[in-house]
């Protein structure tokens, strides 16, 4: 798909104004396209991406374009003008959010074996429980069952997590964003967070910096990826 097709999809997404839900309160979203001028800027920047890179990879389900893939000596750079909205029904969302909290407790209890879980929205929704070790698979697999009261009704649910093997544990991701390591000290970086879905720490920057890619790969390996967000305001929070 061309950059201009992606831009059209992005514009239509903003016009629909989807509601976005995330498993982490620190996840950031791009600004809405409030004007025709901003939409033209979007088309221009996507054309620029094609001009400065060789055949970037477009992931349509996520409205995400991998501008430069990860290599042995450079971190991945991707461009995602908007975050995908929630798909599927709101009906069962409450129980999945409660199950997610229990899965997060598991990951914190066994941080070397498990990775941060998340909800894959759709029809139906799925609870994804990533693991790193053989023991982690056994720890992530058990059915999550709970009963609770809502609006005077007792509700019980049983959710079977979908387990997936990943590369980076809860410990590895948490260590990377700790003050001891602190990738946000990079001059070009203005925000960072753990992205459960990609199992990496994301550094957001407004610049297209090849030197930054090499430094991140040298220091953190494949744990860190770069989100290129040319329209974001570089606001830091220390």
C-alpha positions as a printed NumPy array, in Angstrom:
array([[  0.   ,   0.   ,   0.   ],
       [  1.301,   3.463,  -0.869],
       [  2.008,   6.262,   1.572],
       [ -0.915,   8.221,   0.142],
       [ -3.274,   5.291,   0.72 ],
       [ -2.115,   5.182,   4.321],
       [ -2.712,   8.901,   4.667],
       [ -6.259,   8.482,   3.349],
       [ -6.89 ,   5.672,   5.856],
       [ -5.555,   7.855,   8.659],
       [ -7.784,  10.765,   7.708],
       [-10.852,   8.511,   7.591],
       [ -9.926,   7.083,  10.985],
       [ -9.82 ,  10.533,  12.532],
       [-13.129,  11.512,  10.967],
       [-14.701,   8.434,  12.571],
       [-13.298,   9.529,  15.948],
       [-12.876,   6.027,  17.416],
       [-12.518,   5.571,  21.124],
       [ -9.16 ,   4.189,  22.187],
       [ -8.521,   1.971,  25.209],
       [ -5.092,   0.978,  26.469],
       [ -3.768,  -1.346,  29.147],
       [ -1.285,   1.238,  30.382],
       [ -1.987,   4.778,  31.51 ],
       [  1.369,   5.972,  30.197],
       [  0.658,   5.203,  26.535],
       [  0.554,   8.315,  24.362],
       [ -1.649,   9.025,  21.355],
       [ -1.095,  11.323,  18.431],
       [ -2.964,  14.608,  18.119],
       [ -6.195,  14.72 ,  16.093],
       [ -6.133,  16.137,  12.615],
       [ -8.244,  19.225,  13.194],
       [ -7.725,  20.902,   9.849],
       [ -7.188,  20.381,   6.16 ],
       [ -3.713,  21.819,   6.65 ],
       [ -2.821,  19.044,   9.088],
       [ -4.149,  16.431,   6.683],
       [ -1.973,  17.872,   3.926],
       [  0.998,  17.746,   6.274],
       [  0.241,  14.081,   6.911],
       [  0.25 ,  13.3  ,   3.199],
       [  3.477,  15.258,   2.755],
       [  5.293,  13.522,   5.593],
       [  4.259,  10.075,   4.381],
       [  5.556,  10.96 ,   0.933],
       [  8.781,  12.081,   2.582],
       [  9.043,   8.72 ,   4.325],
       [  9.044,   7.007,   0.956],
       [ 11.603,   9.465,  -0.353],
       [ 14.139,   8.861,   2.436],
       [ 13.65 ,   5.142,   3.036],
       [ 13.658,   1.984,   0.989],
       [ 10.206,   0.379,   0.81 ],
       [  8.941,   0.848,   4.392],
       [  6.701,  -1.919,   5.702],
       [  3.06 ,  -0.955,   6.285],
       [  1.114,  -2.887,   8.945],
       [ -2.53 ,  -2.066,   8.058],
       [ -4.143,  -3.528,  11.181],
       [ -2.181,  -1.115,  13.352],
       [ -1.961,   1.891,  10.996],
       [  1.775,   1.584,  11.584],
       [  4.588,   1.916,   9.083],
       [  8.019,   0.454,   9.847],
       [ 10.206,   3.149,   8.376],
       [ 13.456,   1.319,   9.07 ],
       [ 13.535,  -2.214,  10.489],
       [ 15.758,  -3.288,  13.358],
       [ 19.218,  -4.51 ,  12.432],
       [ 22.12 ,  -5.892,  14.453],
       [ 23.461,  -2.375,  14.986],
       [ 20.395,  -0.103,  14.749],
       [ 16.987,   0.076,  16.469],
       [ 13.697,  -0.093,  14.572],
       [ 11.973,   3.166,  13.609],
       [  8.237,   3.246,  12.945],
       [  5.637,   5.884,  12.167],
       [  2.109,   5.647,  13.563],
       [  0.064,   8.815,  13.117],
       [ -2.885,   7.416,  15.076],
       [ -3.451,   4.577,  17.502],
       [ -6.023,   2.009,  16.336],
       [ -9.395,   2.342,  18.006],
       [-11.03 ,  -0.418,  19.982],
       [-12.691,  -3.07 ,  17.862],
       [-15.438,  -5.395,  19.036],
       [-18.199,  -5.144,  21.604],
       [-18.198,  -3.097,  24.79 ],
       [-20.375,  -5.737,  26.397],
       [-17.623,  -8.013,  27.704],
       [-14.941,  -5.384,  28.098],
       [-15.363,  -5.078,  31.877],
       [-14.492,  -8.687,  32.603],
       [-11.484,  -8.561,  30.295],
       [-10.176,  -5.491,  32.088],
       [-10.554,  -7.281,  35.428],
       [ -8.828, -10.371,  34.031],
       [ -6.046,  -8.171,  32.683],
       [ -5.417,  -6.83 ,  36.183],
       [ -5.026, -10.378,  37.496],
       [ -2.681, -11.254,  34.616],
       [ -0.625,  -8.156,  35.425],
       [ -0.336,  -9.351,  39.018],
       [  1.027, -12.652,  37.722],
       [  3.619, -10.85 ,  35.618],
       [  4.744,  -8.775,  38.594],
       [  4.954, -11.893,  40.775],
       [  7.099, -13.772,  38.218],
       [  8.87 , -10.975,  36.32 ],
       [ 11.702, -13.138,  34.973],
       [  9.312, -15.676,  33.442],
       [  6.444, -13.49 ,  32.197],
       [  6.019, -10.287,  30.198],
       [  3.347,  -7.569,  30.462],
       [ -0.069,  -8.845,  29.267],
       [ -2.625,  -6.933,  27.228],
       [ -6.086,  -7.149,  25.656],
       [ -6.337,  -7.804,  21.921],
       [ -9.585,  -6.034,  21.059],
       [-11.836,  -7.655,  18.494],
       [-14.783,  -9.997,  18.119],
       [-14.246, -11.624,  20.498],
       [-11.709,  -9.868,  22.695],
       [ -8.688, -11.906,  23.764],
       [ -6.424, -11.709,  26.796],
       [ -2.817, -12.127,  25.663],
       [ -0.437, -13.48 ,  28.312],
       [  3.164, -13.404,  27.035],
       [  5.839, -15.603,  28.546],
       [  9.617, -15.891,  28.22 ],
       [ 10.592, -19.193,  29.845],
       [  9.204, -22.719,  29.843],
       [  8.07 , -22.188,  33.415],
       [  6.491, -18.926,  32.3  ],
       [  4.207, -20.739,  29.88 ],
       [  2.811, -22.83 ,  32.73 ],
       [  2.413, -19.721,  34.895],
       [  0.595, -17.759,  32.178],
       [ -1.753, -20.541,  31.041],
       [ -4.226, -21.091,  33.941],
       [ -7.791, -19.929,  33.429],
       [ -8.602, -16.634,  35.125],
       [-11.87 , -16.984,  37.062],
       [-13.564, -14.405,  39.217],
       [-16.968, -13.469,  40.569],
       [-17.931,  -9.886,  41.348],
       [-20.996,  -7.709,  41.875],
       [-22.096,  -5.084,  39.358],
       [-25.331,  -3.08 ,  39.54 ],
       [-26.749,  -5.522,  42.055],
       [-25.93 ,  -8.578,  39.952],
       [-23.353, -11.253,  40.653],
       [-21.205, -11.774,  37.594],
       [-18.84 , -14.672,  37.104],
       [-16.436, -15.146,  34.253],
       [-13.776, -17.595,  33.107],
       [-11.189, -16.332,  30.629],
       [ -8.544, -18.557,  29.091],
       [ -5.419, -16.479,  28.36 ],
       [ -3.84 , -16.804,  24.936],
       [ -0.175, -17.456,  25.707],
       [  2.572, -16.219,  23.401],
       [  6.329, -16.578,  23.569],
       [  8.182, -13.262,  23.539],
       [ 11.776, -12.127,  23.848],
       [ 11.669,  -9.613,  26.699],
       [ 10.511, -10.297,  30.254],
       [  8.776,  -7.966,  32.682],
       [ 12.145,  -7.575,  34.417],
       [ 13.99 ,  -6.637,  31.216],
       [ 11.393,  -4.065,  30.156],
       [ 11.077,  -2.527,  33.611],
       [ 14.853,  -2.318,  33.991],
       [ 15.148,  -0.49 ,  30.682],
       [ 12.764,   2.292,  31.738],
       [ 14.27 ,   2.585,  35.223],
       [ 16.246,   5.644,  36.283],
       [ 19.405,   3.538,  36.334],
       [ 19.302,   3.026,  32.566],
       [ 16.96 ,   5.86 ,  31.479],
       [ 16.911,   5.957,  27.67 ],
       [ 14.935,   9.201,  27.923],
       [ 18.244,  10.935,  28.701],
       [ 18.828,  10.85 ,  24.937],
       [ 18.572,  14.461,  23.686],
       [ 16.295,  13.508,  20.779],
       [ 13.858,  11.5  ,  22.932],
       [ 10.956,  13.257,  24.639],
       [  8.828,  10.377,  25.969],
       [  8.976,   6.625,  26.492],
       [  6.77 ,   3.773,  27.643],
       [  6.483,  -0.006,  27.693],
       [  4.411,  -1.245,  24.76 ],
       [  2.917,  -4.568,  25.801],
       [  1.765,  -5.483,  22.31 ],
       [  5.211,  -5.249,  20.693],
       [  7.01 ,  -6.364,  23.881],
       [  9.41 ,  -3.449,  23.741],
       [ 10.211,  -0.081,  25.243],
       [  9.225,   2.723,  22.875],
       [ 11.203,   5.943,  22.621],
       [  9.317,   8.757,  20.924],
       [ 11.161,  11.449,  19.002],
       [ 10.334,  14.227,  16.554],
       [ 13.574,  13.796,  14.614],
       [ 14.787,  11.148,  12.181],
       [ 18.122,  10.367,  13.822],
       [ 20.298,   7.499,  12.545],
       [ 22.871,   8.044,  15.269],
       [ 20.13 ,   7.577,  17.869],
       [ 19.192,   4.229,  16.286],
       [ 22.766,   3.012,  16.586],
       [ 23.198,   4.2  ,  20.181],
       [ 19.978,   2.526,  21.306],
       [ 20.891,  -0.774,  19.651],
       [ 24.352,  -0.684,  21.205],
       [ 23.032,   0.008,  24.705],
       [ 19.772,  -1.941,  24.78 ],
       [ 19.791,  -4.402,  21.901],
       [ 16.336,  -5.211,  20.564],
       [ 14.482,  -4.094,  23.697],
       [ 14.022,  -0.518,  22.437],
       [ 12.301,   0.775,  19.289],
       [ 11.834,   4.35 ,  18.092],
       [  8.482,   5.931,  17.299],
       [  8.996,   8.803,  14.898],
       [  6.333,  11.419,  15.672],
       [  7.159,  14.603,  13.729],
       [  3.928,  16.372,  14.785],
       [  4.244,  15.768,  18.533],
       [  5.327,  18.518,  20.886],
       [  8.577,  17.566,  22.65 ],
       [  7.293,  17.809,  26.224],
       [  9.447,  16.028,  28.774],
       [  8.347,  14.703,  32.163],
       [ 11.166,  13.857,  34.514]])
